[in-house]
Structure formats: C-alpha cells, structure tokens
Amino acid sequence: MQNAWAWRNETAEPFAGPSVVAVRYSPQDLLAMLWRERGLMLAVFLVVSALGVLAALSLKSSYQAHSSLLIRVSPEYIYNPSVGDAARGLAPEGDSVVQSEAEILASAGLKARVIADVGLTRMFPKLAPAYDHAGPAKRRDIEGVAIKAMDGALKIATVPGDSVVRLTYTDPDPTRAALVLNTLVDEYLRYRTTVLMSRDAGVIGQQATDFQHRLDIANAAYTKFLSDNGVSDFDAEKIALSTIYSQLLTDSYNVTAQLSESQGRLGATSAEFGHTPAEIGLSRDLDHTAADKLITLRLARQDLLSRYTPQAQPVTDANRQIAELEALDAAGQSTGPGAKRVGINPVFQTLQTERNQLQAEAASLQARKSSLQVELAQVSARRQKLNDLQPQYDDLLRQRDLLAANVKSFLQRQQESQAQQSIASTQGDGNVRVIERALPPTTGSSLRKPVLLLTIGFAAFTALCAGLLRAFLRRGIPSAGFAERSLGLPVLASPGFKPARA
C-alpha cells in the first residue's frame, strides 16, 4: 500500500492542472497509527528505561553537612581615613557586611587553603593519582579543578535583613563533609583577617617618621627665629609689652598732671615769695625817762611843800618843771622810740622752703616724664618690631603646629593599627561568631528517584516520538475517514489490514 503523499501525487496525474490534497488527521487516526507501531514504541521504551535505571543505580548517596555563622558589624568595617577626619566612623549596613563576608567565604583563595589543610588526596581521591605524577603546571590545573569541584559542593545562603550566613557542603562521605566544612570555617576566620585588617602600620610609621623630620626642621627654624630676634616667648613678650606700654602710658599721664600741678603751685608760691619781706620786727622798748622825771619832780615838790610855802621859789621852780613835763607828755613828746629788735620773717622762710620743694618736685617730675617718654619710645619700637615679625612668626608657628598634629595623628593611628592587628591575630574572629559547627550527617540524599522518574518520562517521550516518526513515514492511508477528509470523496469499501510479508 502506498503512503498518502505518494497516492496524492499519483491521483493528481490524470487531471489537466495541478491539485492540492489537504491532509487531515483525526485523533482516532493518530491513535490507530500509534497502535500499529506499539511494538517499536515498547522496544524503545524498554531500552531507554533500562539505560536510565542503570544510570540511576550507579548514583551514590551524598551527605550534606551544615554550619551557620553570625555576622556583625566590626571595627574592620568602620571607615577610618588615613589622612584627615572626613566621614570618620561611617559604618556600612548589616546586609552589606553579610554580603562581604559571603564573598570572602566563596573566594577561591579560601578554598585553596582548605584543600591544602585537608589534603587533595583525602578530599578528591579520584584526582590524587594524576596530581601525584603531575608537574607544577599540571598540578595547578588539577588544583583549579578541585577548587571548581569544591565550589559546586559548597552552598552559601544569606537572607536580606538577616545577619546569619548558612553553609552547606555536600560530599559522598559524611565524615569528610563535616571535616571540610569545619576546616573551611576555621580557615575563614583566619583568612578574613588578612583581607579586612589594615596592613598599613608600616606605611603610617614611615609617614610619621617623615613628618617628624619635617617637624624637627620647623622647630629649628622656629628656635633660630626667636634667637635672632632676641625673643624667648613671642606671645608672652607681646602681652608683657602691651601691659608695660599701658602702665608707662598711664604713668606718663599721671606724671604730666602732677608736673602741671607742681608748676602751677611753684608759680603761685614764687609770686607770693617775691612780695614777702625777708625780715620783720620782733620787739620794741619804749623810753619812760620823762615820766620817771615827772614823778621824781612831783615827789620832790611834795618834799619842798613840807618845808616851804607854795609861793616859795623852790616850790615855784618845781611847779614850773612839772608843768613843762606835763605839757610835753600831753603833746606826746615825753616818750621816745626806745630800743627795737628785728628777725627773719617765718612766712618768708615757709614760702622759700615750699618754693624749693616745688622746684625740686617739678625737676623730678620733669626728669620722670622724660624717662617715661624714652621708655615709651623703646617699648613702642619693640612692639612695632614684634608686629612686623608677627606674620613670619605665625607662619613658622602654624607649620610647626600642623606638623606636630600630623605626627601625633600618624603615631596614634600607627599604634591603633598595630593594636588591631595584634587583637586580630589573637582573636581571629572579629565580628564573626560560629553559631553551629558541622557534624557528620547521619542521613544522605540521592538522585535515584528523580533520575528514575525522569528516565521513565524521557523513555515514554522517546517511544512516542519514535512511533509517530515511524507512523508518518509508513506508506499507505491509515483509515477510510482520513481518505474521505483528505480527498473529499466517499469511500465505498475498505479491505482489512494485513501485515506485509517479509
């Protein structure tokens, strides 16, 4: 029996023009065609299934060792600039720290350390013979294969917002799986310090030495500047000069006022002194001779009257003398000037003494004023010199202070770096805490069931494809309905199916 395509071409020959036959299969036709190829499909299914079963049975069980780590932010992640203080103390988010630690766990360098600790022969026995007889270049290639195999067996799981890193290592040997994972954790705790810990203590120390040398030069220049200008302490001397200048200026004002006062008092005293006599009368004695003589005459007349009559010549003479003396006394001519004593005027002496004192005081104040003016000129000149030297002094002082601050900062950071390295070398874990160490797993997992299921499915699919391919390549028409739908002609009769003879 010919196939449908050949029959279509042959039936098209009697017609004058070309014709197209629409091939139309129904589900019943497909089922009928597959049923005819059931023997082939069964054979293909059995062969493929048998191969899959053999492959599944050859698979070995694998064991998964589990471990978990707690990751926290540690000083290694705190930003500490080498120079300056900009953004000092800035810390990353927890997820960033966890991802960084996960990258360290997944690094090839860490895996190479683990392989070196456990041993390539123990971890990958299949690679051991080739590794033992290989050269250096070939050994590096084998180590790369081992690292890649370990990378496939190691699973690192992190969850956003969670500080826990979960590790899983799969190996056919449960004891080896736990050993490799624990070695990985131990080696990771040491290896991370080499990655995170700053190793710039030596560089910082060299910078500190350089700055110290520059500071010594600046100190020498600063000391020479002070020595050349005769200054022991620039700022203290400026303050002292300001204080002295203020005091001298105050004293100068006071002395000027006192001098003016002394000169005024001296002028008034000198004027008064010029009008004061040097000598004055101390005492004067009066002449009482006439009065005494008058008393004597009167006493004598009384004596004469006791012996003579009033008209007697002696009494008359006595009366006449008494009358003359009384006339002189009445005229004020009976008393003479007498003796007079003259002495130094005490007011003159007082004025002279005060004038001398005021002259001495004025001279002293004038000399004091001149001395103060000289001192003010000297202090003012010294202050002006220091003011002229101020910019150079400030520049030297600023350089020295900056260098001293840098030396202090670098020395402090050098000590901090050395302390951190020492702590990291003794502790080794930093911000990492081991929550759970790996234990040898008691139950393993195998891919036999999934492989068997996939094999059966693949075998069924392969058998179906083989049956369809064989059915469509077979010559003939599968059923009368197919002929009616494809040719559009009624089928009056169809013979039964008879297998072809060999």
KEMI-349837 format. One record per residue (C-alpha): x, y, z. Coordinates in steps of 0.05 Angstrom, whole numbers, plus 32768, in hexadecimal, padded with zeros to 4 digits. Example, Ala and Ser with C-alpha at 12.3 -4.5 7.8 and 13.67 -1.06 7.14 Angstrom:
REM KEMI-349837
80F67FA6809C81117FEB808F
***
This chain:
REM KEMI-349837
800080008000801B80457FEE8020807D80207FF280B9801D802580E87FFD803480B87FC47FEB80AA7FB97FDC80F47FB6801080FE7F807FF880C27F577FAF80D77F5A7FC1811C7F427FDE81047EFF7F9C80F87ED97F8681407EE47F9981777EB47FB381A57EEA7FD5819D7F2D7FA9818C7F6A7FB681917FB47F9F815C7FE67F948175802D7FAF8141805E7F80813D809A7F8D810F80D57F5D8103810D7F6E80ED81537F5480A881427F8480A681067FBF80B881327FAC808481667FA48050812F7FE780628112800A805E81567FE8801C816580057FFF8126804B8013814080417FF9818780777FC5817F80AC7FF9816C8094802881A380987FF281D780DE7FDE81C280F6802681C380D58032820880F67FF48225813B8003820A813B804C8221811D8039826581518003826F818980348261816B806782908162803482C781AB801F82C081C0806882C381948075830181AE8037832581F5804E831881E8808F833F82048092838581E480B383C281FE80F783D682018114841B81F8815E842D821C817C846881FF81BD8483821D81F784A98207823F84B8822B827F84C9821382BF84EA822E82FD84C78230834084EB824E838484DB8294838784F682CC83BC84F982E883A184B882AC83BE849382AE840284B682CA84368487830B845284A2832E847F846F83798480846E837C84CC8469834884FB8486830884EE84AA82D584F38472829D84BE847A82C4849D84B2829A846984D6826B845B849B82528413849F823083EB846781EC83CA846D81E78384848981D383658446821183828425823D8363845C821B831F8454822483218408826D83338410827982F98440825482CB8410828382E083D882BF82D0840482A1828C84128298827F83C882DE829783B4830C826783908346827883BD8320825F83FA830E821E83D68357821483C3836A821B840C833581E88420834E81B683EC839581C18405838081B4844D835481778441837E815C8407836C815283BF8373810783C58340810483FC830E813583DF8310811D8397832C80D68393832080D28348834F810C833B838680F2836983A980C3833883AE80F7830183C4812C833483FB8101834F841B80F5830B840F813B82EE8440817482E6843881BA8305840E81D582CC83E1819882C983D98199831583BF81E08311838C81C982DE8377818F830B837181BF8346834581EB831C831881AF830C8316819E8357830381E6836982CC81E5833482B281A2834F82B381BE8396828F81FC837D825781D08362825181A983A3825181E783D08210821083D7820F825383FA81CA826D840B81B982B38424817682D58431816B8321842A81658340846F81828303849181C8830284AF81D082B784AA81F78294847281E5824B84688219821C8449820C81D8842A824081A9840F822D816A83E8825A812D83E5825180E183DD827580D7841F825080F5845B828F80F9848682B5811C844E827B814C8442827D8163848C82C98166848C82CC8191844D829681C1846682B581C984AB82FA81D4848B82DA8207845D82BD822D849982FE822B84C083278240848582F58277847482FC829584BA8347829B84AE834382AD8465831282E7846E8343830C849A8374830E8460833E832B8434831D835C8463835483708492837B83AD847F83C5839F847283DB83E7846C83FD83ED84B0844183EF848E842B8423845C840C844D8493844C844684BC8476845E8480844884998478844F84A984C2849B84A684BB849984D5847F846C850684A48499850284E184D5851484B684AF854F84998499856284E084E2856384F784F4859284BE84B985BF84CF84CD85BF8519851485D2850684FB860B84DA84CC8622851285048621854685338646851884FE867B850A84F486878555853F86898562854E86B98528851986EA8541852A86E3858B84E786C5859E84DD868D85CF8492868985CC847286B28594842B86B285AC843D86BD85F5846C86F685E28436871785B98405871285F3843A872C8623844B876685F58403877985EE83FC8778863A843B87A18644842787D2860E83E487DD862E840487E686738438881686588404883E863383DA8842867284178858869A8428888B866583E388A9866983E788AA86B5842C88CA86B5841688FF868283DA891086AE8406891386ED843A893D86C88405896E86B283EB897286F98430897C8716844189B186E3840089D686F4840E89D3873E845689E98732843F8A25870A840F8A3B874084428A2F877884788A558751844A8A91874784388A92879184808A8987A484948AC7877C84658AF387A484778AD987E984AF8AFE881184E88AD4882884EA8AF6886E84B68B11889F84B98B3688E284B78B07891C84B18B39895884BA8B84896C84CC8BA589B184AA8BEA89C484D28C2489E784B08C378A2A84E58C6B8A4184B58CA78A3E847F8C838A6584B18C6C8A9984CD8CB38A9E84868CCE8AA584798C9E8ADE84BB8CB18AFD84AA8CFC8AF884678CF18B1684858CCB8B5084B98D028B5884828D398B58845E8D138B8E849D8D118BB484A78D5C8BA984608D6C8BBE846E8D4A8C0084A48D7D8C0B84918DB98BE184538DDF8BD384318DD88B8F844A8E1C8B7A84908E0D8B8A84C28E0F8B5284D78DC58B56848E8DAF8B5584808DDF8B1A84BB8DC38AF484A48D7D8B01845D8D8E8AEA84798DAE8AAB84A28D708A9B84668D428AA9843B8D6F8A7C846D8D6B8A4384728D1F8A4884278D188A4B84228D448A0C84548D1889E9842F8CD889FF83ED8CF689E7840E8D0489A484288CBC89A1846F8CD389A184808CB889E384888C7089CB84C28C5E899B84C68C23896984F18BF9899485178BB9897F84FC8B8E8943850D8B428932850A8B2788E985088ADC88D384FC8AAD889784B58AAB887D84988A63888884678A6B884E84A18A7C882284C58A3E883A84878A13882F847D8A2E87E984C68A2587D984C589DD87F3848689CD87CC84A289ED878D84E189C4879384B98984879D848C8994876284C889A3873684E78960874A84A5893C873F849C895D86FB84E2894B86E784D7890386FE849588FE86D984B5891C869B84EC88E9869E84B988B286AA849188C9866F84CD88C9864284E08884865A849A886B864E849A8888860884DB886485F984C0882386158480882B85EE84A7883685AF84D187F785BC849487CC85CD846E87E8859184A987D8856384AE8792857F846387878576846887A1852F84A18770852184798736853C843D874C85138469874C84D58482870684E8843C86EC84F7842D86D184B0846F86AA84AE8464869184F5841C867B84E58434865684A7846A863284CE843C862285078405860B84D9843485DC84B4844F85C184F5840A85B6851383F0859484D4842C856684D084268556851A83DD8546851283EC851984D6842384F584FC83F484EA853683BD84D2850983E984A284E284098486852083C4847B853F83AB8458850183EA842E84FD83DF841685448395840A853683A683E284F883D983B9851D83A883AD855583728397852483A28368850283B7834B8545836F8342855B835C83238518839782F3851B838382DB8560833782DC8558833182D0850E82E582D3850B82D6831E8511828D83268502828082DD84F2826382AB8523825A826185138212824F852382178206850E825281DC84FA824A81A484C9823C815D84E18240811F84B681FA8116849781D780D584A781A880D4846C81BB80DE8424819680F383E6819680D483A1817D80E6835C8168809F834C811D80AB8351811E80ED8329814B80CC82F5811C808F82F180E080BC82E8810280E682B4811B80A7829180D4808A828D80B980CB827380F180D2824180E9808A822B809E8094822080AB80D481F980E080B281CF80B3807781C0807A80A681AC80A880CD817E80C3808D815F807B80738154806480B4813480A180B781088097806F80F1804C807A80E6805580B880BB808B8096809280618058808680428052803F7FF6804E803A7FB7806E80557FAA8064809F7F5D8061809A7F22806B806C7F0E80AA80927F5280C880847F4880BC80397F0380DB803A7F1B811A805F7F5A812280357F3C81137FEF7EF6812B7FFB7EDC80EA7FDB7EB280B47FFA7ED3807180097EA580397FF47ECE7FFF80117F107FF280347F347FB0803C7F4D7F99807F7F957FA680957FC57F6F8083800D7F738097803F7F71805E80647F30805480AD7F2E8060
***
